[in-house]
Amino acid sequence: MEVVGIVLLCICLLMLLLSPTSLSGLFNAILNSVRPVVVDVFLTGVVGTAIIVSVIIGRLLERLGFTDALVRIFVPAMKLLGVNPAVIIPSVYNIFGDINAAGKISGPILKRAGATKDEQKLAVATMVQSQQSFSTFMLGLMALTFAGVNVFAVVLLAVFLPLVIVPLILSKTLYRDVKRVEIGHLPTFTPERDFMPTLFSAAREGVELLLLILIPAVALVFAVIGVLDYIGVWAPIETGLGKVMLLFNIHPETGVLSVLVSPTLAMGQLQSIAADLDPSLVVGSFVLASSGLPLSAVFGQVPVVWAESSDLSEREAMGAAVLGIVMRLGTAFLIAFFVTPLVV
């Protein structure tokens, strides 16, 4: 690294000698890339407010027993598939978009329930079918409404049905070491604290999520984008990714945002333009965003959390997460292409 530092020092000195404005121009390009998103979208825009409000709503529903109700609905479905019922717990817990907590809480439950490694991989691949931020879901609902789409049908097919279809497909193909077991006492996820402390705690959690997790992550990604744009390589990369999104019937700009930056940001931008877009593109973007993306979560958060709390290594957890995201991309295409004409 000392050699790298010396090389960088020489490059910077040459730039100051030959082109003094280059370094300041690079810094200015980074600022111009980061500032509109951090300030105009998250701090003073609707997206930042939506994140805080959505966390409050999510925690209120959880306090009212919504998560426990979902667990008791989907556990019998896993029994019918011949899969350890604990497999569905991280996916259901992640319905409200807390992918880190889903792993930390569900990993030990899977181990206590005797889940095999294949079943734990199955749990990860199924978990990433749900959005990692409840604000993504709420903003996505707004986008679907503005596009004139039947929200009930899309949510049923895109959010709840994959929680059954994905375990069914993977347990018969790649992750076949599964077994039907009985869980004596299902864990409860309904907090016991009173409503008012729950709401105040949720509001604080929403602000922490916005300021300590989402804004730093978005600032980092857009800083890198600013550098790539300054040296002239970001435009072709963005164009190529946009073409791939179009092939899957996904709105190019918001699709790229979901993959690289933040599905919440993507849905925030989508809801502002949804009324003027092809409904199939809106549906495809919503389905893709309602997943474990962005890639920083797939390659970073999920492997680390699951390696600590389950029997899986980081590589095994990452492989299962990537497989789940690939399946989610296929789901987005199928629903956008075949279902949209029936629900508009």
N, C-alpha and C positions, 0 to 999 in steps of 0.2 A: 504493500500500500504506500510505502514511502516513495517508491519509484513512480507510482501512479500520481502521487501528490506533486512530485517534481515535474512530471510531464504536464500536469494541469497548470502548475505555476508558470512554466515556460509558455504554454499556450496563451494564458491570460496576459502575460507581459507582452507577447507578440501582438495580441489584439489591441492592447492599450497603445502600442507603438504605431501599428499600421492602421487600425480602425478604432479610434477611441470611443466612438458611439456604439460599438457593437454590444459591449457588456450592458450598458444602460438600456439599449434597445431590447436586449433579451429580457432584462428585468421588467421593463415596461410591458413587453408582450405577455409575460406571466401575469402581471397585475391585471391587464385588460382581459385576460382569459378567466381569471378567478373571480374578480370583483363582481361582475354582473350576476353570477350564479349565487355566490355567498351572500351578497348584500340584497340584491333586488328580488331574488327568488326565495331564499331561506329566511333572511333576517326581517325584511320588510314586506315580503310577498305572501301570497296565500298558502304556499307550500309549508313554510315554517309554522304558521298558525295551525294548519291542518294536521301536522305531525303531533303537536301538543294536544289538540282536541281529540285526535284519534286514539292516543294513548289513554286519555281519560275515559273515553267510551269503551275501549277494550277492557280496561281494568274494571269498569263498572259491570260490564257483562260477565266477566269472570267472577266477580263478587256475587252476582246473581245466579251463579251455578251453570252458566252456559258451557264452560269447558267440561265440567263433569257430565253434563247431559250428552255432549258429543262423544265422550269416551264410552258411555254406556250404550250409545247407538252403534258405534263402529266396532266395539269389541266382539259382539256376536257375529259380525260380518267376517272378522278374522278367523273365528272358530269354524265358520262354514268353509273357509278356504283351507283349513287344516294348518294354519300358521299360528305361532305363539301370539296370543292377543296383545301382549305388551308391545308388539311391533308398531301398532297404530298410535301409541301414546304420544311420541314426539311430534307426529304429524298433526294430531288434534290440538296439542298444546300450542303448536306453531300457527294455528289458524289466526290467532291474534297478533302474529308477527313478532315473536321473540325467539329467534332461532338459536341464540346463545343459551338462553335459559332452557329451551326445549332440550338441548343436548345435555346440559349439566344435570337437569332433573331426570330425564328419561334414561340416560346411560346406565346409572346405577339400578334403576327399576328393571331394565332389560337383563342385567346381570343376575339380579335376585330372582327373576322369573325363569332363569335357566335358558335364555335365548342363545342359540348358536351364533357363530360368527356370521354365517349367511343371513340369519334373521336380523342381526344388528346392521349389516350392510343394507338389507332390505328396508329397515327402519330409516336409515339415512337417505336412501334413494327416494323413499316416499315422502319424507319430511320436506325435501326441497321442492315439492310440488305446491307448497303453500308460500305465500309472501312472507318475507322476513321483516316487514313493517306494516302494521295495520293501517297506517296512513296511505300506503300504496293501494290497499283495497278500497278505502273510502274515496280517494281521488279517482280511482278507476271506475267506481260506481257512477260518479259524476260524469265521467267521460262517456260511459255507455249510455247514460240517460240523455246527454246532449246529442249523441249520435242517433237517437231514436231506436235503440236496441232493446229487446226484451231482457231486462236485467236478470230476472228470476231464472230463465232458462240458461243464460250464460254462466251465472254463478253456480248453478247446480252442476252443469257439465264441466266447468273449468276448475272449480274449487273442491267440490265434494266427491264427485264421481272418481277422479284420479286416485283418491285415497283407498279405493277398492280395486280399481283396474290395475294400478301399478303393482301392488303385492300379488295380484292374481297372475299377471304376466311373468314377473321376475321369479316367483316361487316355482313356476313350471319350467323355467328356462335356465337362467344363470345361477340363481340362489336357491338351490333345490334341497339343501340341508335344513328343512323346516319340519316342525312337528306340532301337533295340536296338544296343548296343555291347558290345564285349568288353573286360573289365578284365584287363589283363595279370597283375598281381600284386595279389591281395586283401590289404588291410592286416590285421595281426594285432592282436588286442585282449587277448591273454593277457599279464599282467604277467610280467616275468622275475625279479623279486625272490623270495627264498625265502619259504616258507610262514609262518614265525613273524613276520617283519617285516610281511608282508602282513596277517596277522590283527591285530597290534597297531595297524598303521596304520588298518585298517578300524574298529577299536573307537574310535580317536580321531576318525576321520571321522564315526562315528555320533553321538558326543557333540557335535561341532561342528555337525552338521546339526540336532540337537535344540536346542542352546542359542543358536546364532548365526543360524539361519534360521527354523526352524519356530516356536519360542516367540515371537520378536519379531513375526513375521507374524501369529500367532494373537492376541497381545496387542493389536496394532494394530486388527485387525478387531473384536475383542470390545470394545475401547474405543469404537469408533464405534457398535457395537450398543448399548452402555451409554448413550451420549448420545441415540441415537434412541429408546431405550426410556424414558429419563427425560422426554423431551418428548412421548412418547405416540404416536409414528408407527411404531415398530418392529413392534408387534403386528399391524397390518393388512398390513404388508409381508411378514412371516413367514407369515401366514395365506394370502396370495395365492400366494407361492412354494410353500407346502406343497400347495395345491390343484393347481398345475401339476405338481408331482412325482407326485401321486396319479394324475393323468390319464395319466402315462407308466408307471404301475405301479412307482413308486419310493417307498420309505419317506420320508415328508415331512421329518422332522427331519434324518435323516442325508443326505438328498438336498440339502437347503439347506446343510448344513455342507460337503458336498463342493464345491458351487458357489461359496460365498462365503468359506469359511474354510480347511478342510484335509480332503482325503479320508482322510488317516491318522486324524485325530480322528473322522471319520464312521465309519470301519470299527472304530475302537476302541469307540465307543458301540454300534455295531450288533452286534458279537460278544457283548456283554453281554445283549442282549435278543432275539437272533435266534431262540432256541428258542420264544419266545412269539408270533412274527410269522408272517404269511402268507409261505410260502417265495418266492412270486413277488416280493414287496416286497424280500426279502433279495437275491434274484438281481438285480433291477433296480438296487438301490443299489450292489451290488458292481460291476456292469458300468459304471455311471456313474462310480464312484470310481476305477476302473482306467483313468484317462485323464489328460490333461494339466491337469486342473483342479487348483486353484481358478482363478477368473477372473483373479486377480492374476498368475498365471503366463502365462495366455493373452494378456493385454493388456500384460504387463510383461516377464517374463523371456524368453519366446520371441522377441518382436520384436527386443529389444535384442541378444540373443546371435546370432540369425541375420543381422541387419543387419551385424554386425561380421565374421562368418565366412563369409558366402555372397554371392551376387550380388543377393540380395533386399533391398528397402528394408524399413523397419520396418512400413510399411503393408501391403506385400505379404505379409510373414511373418505379420502379425497376421490378415489376411484368410484365409489358408490355415489358420491355427490355429483360428479361429472356425468355419470350415467343417468342420474335423475334429471339433470338439466337438459341433456340431449333428448330424453323422452318428453320433457316439457316443451322443447322447441317443436317436436313433432306434434304434440297436442295442440299447440298454438296454430299450426298450419291446418290441421284437420278441422278444428272448430271454426277458424276464420273462413276456410274455403267451403266447407260443406254445411255448416250449421247456420252461418250468418244469413244466407238467403231465407231461412225458415223463421228467423226471429226478428226481422226488421219490419 
